[in-house]
Amino acid sequence: MHMLHHLSFGVSDIARSALFYDAVLASLGYARVWEDIRPGEADQAIGYGFAGRDDKFAIKLRPQGQLAPGPGFHLAFAAPNRPAVDAFHAAALTYGGRDNGAPGLRPDYGANYYAAFVFDPDGYWIEAVINAPL
């Protein structure tokens, strides 16, 4: 049993966020596992996870009133290796994210904690991390 079943973010522009999350999550080995996209409809969403399995993360269109949580909240995605963390960061900056910490070791978190931090296009603070020796 896992502690969390899934998590979702409300996004202001589903197409923009889909481009961003398709790229950053693919760099970590995750895929779009379902979508409910109906242009012009208010209820649209996309789910991400491991190919052929259920979603663990989703984005849902919330064009009005969407507000990312403030300091103290962030979501860390597991990375398979350090190059994937680097690719995550590069993809994020290419697809509308903002830097919040370049890829590198974070000795304050542990000797092998390698991570990158970004803000997504809606201002959510996300991270890619691997905490393992080389």
Disulfide bonds with the S-S distance in Angstrom:
none
